[in-house]
Amino acid sequence: MSDFKSKTIVSIFWNLTERLGNQVLRFGLGIVLARLLLPSDYGILALTTIVIAFSEILIDGGLMMVLIQRSSNSNKEYSTVFWSRLFSAIVLFVLIFFTSTYIAQFYETPILKQVLQVISFVLVLNSLSSVHKVKLTNNLDFKGQAKIVLVSTLLGGITGISLALLDYGVWALVFQTMTIHIIQAVLFWFYTKWIPSATYSVSFMKSVFAMGIYFLSNNVLLIIYNNLYVTIMGKIYNPTTLGLFTRGRQFEQLPENTTNSLIVKVLFPILSKDKDNKLKLKNHTVEILSWLSYIITPIMLLLVINAEPIIEFFLTEKWLGASDFLIILAIAGIFIPINNTLLNIFNVIGKPIVSSQVYLFKIVFTATLIFFVWEHGALWTVSIIILDNILVLSILGVITKRFIGLSMQSIFKSIGSVFLINALAFTLVYCFLTYSTFILGNFTHIMVSAIMYCFMIYVLSSILKMNQIKQIDKRIKNLFLKK
């Protein structure tokens, strides 16, 4: 097995353990909390997202990506980033604390003031452990990260559920978040045993300033885009509608966040080693795209088929309004990991300005369309995300050809057959469940559709002799032969 594949498999395994395990754990805990809380509670918490996320990016200043992209960093350089982040976090925490009144007035939600004043302290907590995380990422030590994240999520979830049972409402979600970040800060320090030195390198900050600004601009635009819907919906509609949207999005983000984490935390460091070899970078990207689409597309289309049964089964009828949002987001979710992979290529080759330009286009395009459709309702507003991601994929196919020789034709070749078999499987399963005379309960509907869909994908993949199914069959045979 090649060095590339070996490192990729080990890193992916532990990153999946962290991300998927964390997402599943949060998902399970979230189901319990959603049954105890109201959509408006989640809507209020969602309103803090844009403030916290934007502040995190300003604190980062692009320095985390710089540390990951560089082949090696000294202890003094790590310490410099640590002190820079901590100082920035304290400043922004104080700023948010005293401006929370105006933010609450903007959204016409009085309780948002107190919520922001408390939850913004996570900025300081995150700054205490962010460099520790980067050190582990650079060493491809995802095993330690997985353990820390899972333990903190579990303890934070227990805290949130306990407070929800005591009728604390939105505060149950706030203190769940606080508990998670406090425990993570302590455990990352204990696990890495790294203590920042009392040094600061001005020359280092000057040397990475330009690259940091590029990463910062890209991340700022990314945060604005990712929170554009929350920001606009929170202002135009109401906390309940926003709460339904965020819960629908959390179901879709379970697989999406896992793949995004693989791209940023695993594939970015590995592909960075091929940044000077365009042919190798192109071939590895094609391989990654084919596997990403093969895994993510069936999951997203199963969410489309089962949107209403999933919401009603897990969250009860009071959350059924989230199912329409879930359908829209799941369709867009087919394209998002593909686009994110292509966008991260520009970070790999040291051209983050290209990613910034693409996200600027996405923001302007989305905001413009929202201006024309928001009066038709929240579903029309959210539906823009589908058109946005299809259009961006077409644009990225032109740009990647220029930089690494990866054309739209090559991209489509790597994912075209995956889209074909999924379109056939989706049509057959959807028609069967829609026109069948059987009356299925929610759980049975979910299980029957999943079994049928997976069977159809396996059969169609075998007929087309797709490389993915060949490798899966080979690994299964090897596993049984070993036994």
C-alpha positions in Angstrom: 0.0 0.0 0.0 1.3 3.4 -1.0 2.4 6.0 1.7 -0.5 8.2 0.5 -3.1 5.5 0.9 -1.7 4.3 4.2 -1.7 7.7 5.8 -5.1 8.5 4.3 -6.8 5.4 5.6 -5.4 5.7 9.2 -6.2 9.4 9.4 -9.7 9.0 7.9 -10.5 6.2 10.3 -9.7 8.3 13.4 -11.1 11.5 11.9 -14.3 9.6 11.2 -14.3 8.3 14.7 -14.1 11.8 16.0 -16.4 13.5 13.5 -19.0 10.8 12.9 -18.9 9.7 16.6 -19.3 13.3 17.7 -22.0 14.0 15.2 -23.9 10.8 16.1 -23.5 11.6 19.8 -24.7 15.2 19.4 -27.5 13.9 17.2 -28.7 11.5 19.9 -28.4 14.0 22.6 -30.1 16.6 20.4 -33.1 14.3 19.8 -33.6 14.1 23.6 -33.2 17.9 24.0 -35.5 18.6 21.0 -38.2 16.6 22.7 -37.9 18.6 25.8 -37.4 22.1 24.3 -39.2 24.2 21.8 -38.3 25.3 18.2 -38.0 28.9 19.4 -35.3 27.8 21.9 -33.1 26.6 19.0 -34.0 29.7 17.0 -32.6 31.9 19.8 -29.4 30.0 20.0 -29.0 30.0 16.3 -29.1 33.8 16.4 -25.8 33.7 18.3 -24.2 31.6 15.6 -23.2 34.4 13.2 -21.7 36.5 16.1 -19.7 33.7 17.5 -18.6 32.3 14.2 -17.5 35.6 12.8 -15.6 36.4 16.0 -13.8 33.1 15.8 -12.6 33.9 12.3 -11.3 37.3 13.4 -9.5 35.7 16.3 -8.0 33.1 14.1 -6.8 35.6 11.5 -6.0 32.7 9.1 -3.2 31.6 11.4 -4.5 28.1 12.0 -4.4 27.3 8.3 -1.0 28.8 8.0 0.3 26.5 10.7 -1.2 23.5 9.0 0.1 24.4 5.5 3.6 25.0 6.7 5.7 21.8 6.7 7.1 22.5 10.2 6.7 25.0 13.0 8.9 25.9 15.9 7.7 26.0 19.5 8.1 29.8 19.4 5.9 30.1 16.4 3.2 27.9 18.0 3.4 30.1 21.2 3.2 33.3 19.1 -0.1 32.1 17.6 -1.4 31.0 21.0 -0.9 34.4 22.6 -2.2 36.3 19.6 -5.4 34.2 19.7 -5.9 34.6 23.4 -5.5 38.3 23.4 -7.9 38.7 20.4 -10.4 36.4 22.1 -10.5 38.5 25.3 -11.0 41.7 23.4 -13.8 40.3 21.3 -15.5 38.8 24.3 -15.6 42.1 26.1 -16.8 43.8 22.8 -19.7 41.3 22.4 -20.6 41.6 26.1 -21.2 45.3 25.9 -22.9 45.3 22.4 -25.2 42.4 23.0 -28.0 44.9 23.9 -28.0 46.3 20.3 -27.8 42.8 18.7 -30.9 41.8 20.8 -32.7 44.9 19.7 -31.9 44.2 16.0 -33.5 40.8 16.2 -36.3 42.0 18.5 -35.5 39.2 20.9 -34.7 40.5 24.5 -33.4 37.3 25.9 -30.7 37.2 23.2 -28.7 39.9 25.2 -28.1 37.6 28.2 -27.5 34.5 26.0 -24.8 36.3 24.0 -23.1 37.7 27.1 -22.7 34.1 28.5 -22.1 32.1 25.4 -19.5 34.5 24.0 -17.0 33.3 26.6 -16.5 30.2 24.5 -14.2 32.4 22.4 -11.8 32.6 25.2 -12.1 28.9 26.0 -11.5 27.9 22.3 -8.4 30.1 22.2 -6.9 28.1 25.1 -6.9 24.9 23.1 -6.9 25.8 19.4 -3.1 25.6 19.0 -3.1 22.2 20.8 -5.6 20.9 18.2 -3.4 22.1 15.3 -0.3 20.4 16.8 -2.3 17.1 16.9 -3.6 17.7 13.4 -0.1 18.3 12.0 1.1 15.1 13.6 -2.0 13.3 12.1 -3.0 12.4 15.7 -6.7 12.2 15.3 -7.0 9.4 17.8 -6.4 11.7 20.7 -8.7 14.3 19.3 -11.4 11.8 18.9 -11.3 10.7 22.6 -11.3 14.3 23.8 -14.2 15.4 21.6 -16.4 12.4 22.4 -15.9 12.7 26.2 -16.6 16.4 26.2 -19.6 16.1 24.0 -21.1 13.3 26.3 -20.6 15.3 29.5 -21.9 18.5 27.8 -25.0 16.6 26.6 -25.7 15.3 30.1 -25.5 18.8 31.4 -27.9 20.1 28.7 -30.5 17.4 29.2 -30.4 17.8 33.0 -31.1 21.5 32.7 -33.8 20.9 30.1 -35.6 18.6 32.5 -35.5 21.4 35.0 -37.2 23.7 32.5 -34.2 26.0 31.8 -35.3 26.3 28.1 -32.6 27.9 25.9 -30.2 28.0 28.8 -30.0 24.3 28.7 -28.4 24.7 25.2 -26.2 27.5 26.3 -24.6 25.6 29.3 -24.3 22.5 27.2 -22.1 24.4 24.8 -20.1 26.0 27.7 -19.5 22.6 29.4 -18.2 21.1 26.1 -15.7 23.8 25.6 -14.5 23.9 29.2 -13.8 20.2 29.2 -12.1 20.3 25.8 -9.7 23.0 26.9 -8.7 21.1 30.0 -8.3 17.7 28.2 -6.3 19.1 25.2 -3.8 20.7 27.6 -3.5 17.5 29.6 -3.2 15.2 26.5 -0.7 17.2 24.5 1.3 18.3 27.5 2.3 21.4 25.5 2.6 24.6 27.4 3.1 27.8 25.4 6.4 29.6 26.2 6.5 33.2 27.3 7.8 34.3 23.9 6.5 36.2 20.9 7.9 36.4 17.4 7.1 39.6 15.6 9.1 38.5 12.6 7.1 35.3 12.3 3.8 37.3 12.4 5.2 39.6 9.7 6.3 36.6 7.5 2.9 34.9 7.6 0.8 38.1 7.5 0.1 38.1 3.8 -0.9 34.4 3.7 -2.9 34.8 6.9 -4.8 37.7 5.4 -5.7 35.5 2.4 -6.9 32.7 4.6 -8.7 35.2 6.8 -10.6 36.8 3.9 -11.6 33.4 2.7 -12.8 32.3 6.1 -14.7 35.5 6.7 -16.5 35.1 3.4 -17.2 31.4 4.2 -18.7 32.3 7.6 -20.8 35.1 6.1 -22.1 32.7 3.5 -22.7 29.8 5.9 -24.7 32.0 8.2 -26.4 34.1 5.6 -29.6 32.2 5.8 -29.7 32.2 9.6 -29.0 35.9 9.7 -31.7 36.8 7.2 -34.3 34.3 8.4 -33.7 35.4 12.0 -34.6 39.0 11.0 -37.3 38.5 8.4 -39.2 35.6 9.9 -39.3 34.4 13.6 -37.3 32.3 16.1 -39.7 29.3 15.5 -39.2 29.2 11.8 -35.5 29.6 12.3 -35.6 26.8 14.9 -37.3 24.5 12.4 -34.7 25.4 9.8 -31.7 24.7 12.1 -33.1 21.3 13.2 -33.7 20.3 9.6 -30.1 21.5 8.8 -28.7 19.4 11.7 -30.0 16.2 10.1 -28.4 17.1 6.8 -25.2 18.3 8.4 -24.5 15.0 10.1 -23.0 13.6 6.9 -22.0 16.9 5.4 -19.9 18.0 8.4 -18.2 14.7 8.5 -17.1 15.0 4.9 -16.1 18.6 5.4 -13.9 17.6 8.4 -12.2 15.0 6.2 -11.5 17.6 3.6 -10.0 20.2 6.0 -8.4 18.1 8.7 -7.3 15.0 6.8 -7.1 15.6 3.1 -5.8 19.2 3.2 -2.6 18.2 5.2 -2.1 15.2 3.0 -2.7 16.9 -0.4 -0.4 19.7 0.8 2.5 17.3 0.3 1.6 17.1 -3.4 1.1 20.8 -4.0 4.2 21.0 -6.2 3.2 18.0 -8.3 0.1 19.1 -10.3 -0.5 15.7 -11.9 -0.4 13.8 -8.6 -2.6 16.4 -7.0 -5.1 16.1 -9.8 -5.2 12.3 -9.7 -5.6 12.3 -5.9 -8.4 14.9 -6.1 -10.3 12.8 -8.8 -10.0 9.8 -6.5 -11.3 11.7 -3.5 -14.2 13.2 -5.5 -15.3 9.8 -6.7 -15.4 8.3 -3.2 -17.0 11.4 -1.6 -19.8 11.4 -4.1 -20.2 7.6 -3.8 -20.7 7.9 -0.1 -22.6 11.2 0.3 -25.1 11.0 -2.6 -27.0 7.9 -1.3 -27.2 9.4 2.2 -28.6 12.7 1.0 -31.2 11.1 -1.3 -32.3 8.8 1.5 -32.8 11.9 3.6 -35.0 13.3 0.8 -37.1 10.1 0.7 -37.4 9.9 4.5 -37.6 13.5 5.5 -41.0 13.5 7.1 -40.7 10.0 8.7 -37.3 11.0 10.2 -38.5 14.2 11.7 -41.7 12.8 13.1 -40.0 9.6 14.4 -37.1 11.3 16.1 -38.5 14.8 17.1 -42.3 14.3 17.3 -45.0 16.2 15.3 -44.2 19.6 16.7 -41.1 19.6 14.5 -42.7 18.4 11.3 -42.2 21.8 9.7 -38.5 21.0 9.6 -39.0 18.2 7.0 -39.4 20.6 4.1 -36.2 22.3 5.0 -34.5 19.0 5.3 -35.5 18.0 1.7 -34.1 21.2 0.2 -30.8 21.0 2.2 -30.3 17.3 1.4 -30.5 18.0 -2.3 -27.9 20.8 -2.0 -25.8 18.5 0.3 -25.0 16.3 -2.7 -22.9 19.1 -4.2 -21.5 20.8 -1.2 -18.7 18.3 -0.3 -17.7 18.2 -3.9 -17.4 22.0 -4.1 -15.6 22.1 -0.7 -13.0 19.7 -2.0 -12.4 21.7 -5.1 -12.2 25.0 -3.1 -9.7 23.5 -0.7 -7.4 22.7 -3.6 -6.6 26.5 -3.8 -5.6 26.5 -0.2 -3.4 23.5 -0.9 -1.5 25.3 -3.7 -1.3 28.5 -1.8 -4.0 30.4 -3.8 -6.7 31.1 -1.1 -7.6 34.3 -2.9 -9.4 32.1 -5.5 -11.6 30.6 -2.8 -12.3 34.1 -1.5 -13.5 35.2 -4.9 -15.8 32.2 -5.3 -17.3 32.8 -1.9 -17.8 36.5 -2.6 -19.7 35.4 -5.7 -21.8 33.0 -3.7 -22.7 35.7 -1.2 -23.7 38.3 -3.8 -25.6 35.7 -5.9 -27.5 34.3 -2.9 -28.2 37.7 -1.3 -29.5 39.0 -4.6 -31.9 36.1 -5.1 -33.1 36.2 -1.5 -34.0 39.9 -2.0 -36.4 38.8 -4.8 -37.9 35.7 -3.2 -38.1 36.2 0.6 -41.7 37.5 0.4 -42.8 34.1 -0.9 -41.7 32.4 2.3 -38.8 30.7 4.0 -38.9 27.6 1.7 -38.3 29.8 -1.4 -35.5 31.5 0.4 -33.7 28.3 1.4 -34.2 26.7 -2.0 -31.7 29.1 -3.5 -28.9 27.0 -1.9 -29.5 24.3 -4.5 -29.1 26.6 -7.5 -26.2 28.2 -5.9 -24.2 25.0 -5.4 -24.9 23.7 -8.9 -23.7 26.9 -10.5 -20.6 27.1 -8.3 -19.6 23.5 -9.3 -19.7 24.6 -13.0 -17.6 27.6 -12.2 -15.0 25.6 -10.2 -14.6 23.1 -13.1 -13.3 26.0 -15.2 -11.0 27.4 -12.5 -9.4 24.0 -11.5 -8.6 23.3 -15.1 -6.5 26.4 -15.2 -4.5 25.7 -12.0 -4.1 21.9 -11.9 -5.5 20.7 -15.2 -8.7 19.3 -13.6 -11.4 20.1 -16.1 -15.2 19.9 -15.7 -15.1 16.9 -18.0 -12.7 15.1 -15.6 -14.9 16.0 -12.6 -18.0 14.8 -14.2 -16.3 11.6 -15.3 -15.4 10.9 -11.6 -18.9 11.5 -10.3 -21.1 11.0 -13.4 -21.6 7.2 -12.9 -22.4 7.8 -9.2 -25.1 10.3 -10.1 -26.6 7.9 -12.7 -26.9 4.9 -10.4 -28.3 7.1 -7.6 -30.9 8.7 -9.9 -32.1 5.2 -10.9 -32.1 3.9 -7.3 -33.9 7.0 -6.0 -36.6 6.7 -8.7 -37.3 3.1 -8.1 -37.4 3.3 -4.3 -39.4 6.5 -4.3 -42.0 5.1 -6.7 -42.3 1.9 -4.7 -42.9 3.7 -1.4 -45.2 6.3 -3.0 -47.5 3.9 -5.0 -47.3 0.9 -2.7 -50.5 -0.2 -1.0 -48.6 -1.1 2.1 -49.0 1.3 5.1 -45.7 1.7 6.7 -44.9 3.3 10.1 -42.1 5.9 10.3 -39.4 3.5 11.5 -40.4 0.8 9.0 -40.5 3.3 6.2 -36.9 4.4 7.0 -35.6 0.9 7.2 -37.3 -0.5 4.1 -36.1 2.5 2.0 -32.5 2.2 3.3 -32.3 -1.5 2.6 -33.9 -1.2 -0.9 -31.7 1.8 -1.8 -28.4 0.1 -0.6 -29.3 -3.1 -2.5 -30.1 -1.1 -5.7 -26.8 0.8 -5.4 -24.8 -2.5 -4.9 -26.5 -4.1 -8.0 -26.2 -1.1 -10.2 -22.5 -0.5 -9.2 -21.8 -4.2 -10.0 -23.4 -4.0 -13.4 -21.4 -0.9 -14.3 -18.3 -2.5 -12.7 -17.5 0.6 -10.8 -14.1 0.8 -9.1 -15.7 1.6 -5.7 -17.7 -1.6 -5.5 -14.7 -3.6 -6.7 -12.6 -2.3 -3.8 -15.4 -2.9 -1.3 -15.9 -6.5 -2.5 -12.1 -7.0 -2.4 -11.9 -5.8 1.2 -14.9 -7.9 2.3 -13.3 -11.0 0.7 -10.0 -10.3 2.4 -11.7 -9.9 5.7 -13.4 -13.3 5.4 -10.3 -15.0 4.2 -8.4 -13.8 7.2 -11.0 -15.3 9.4 
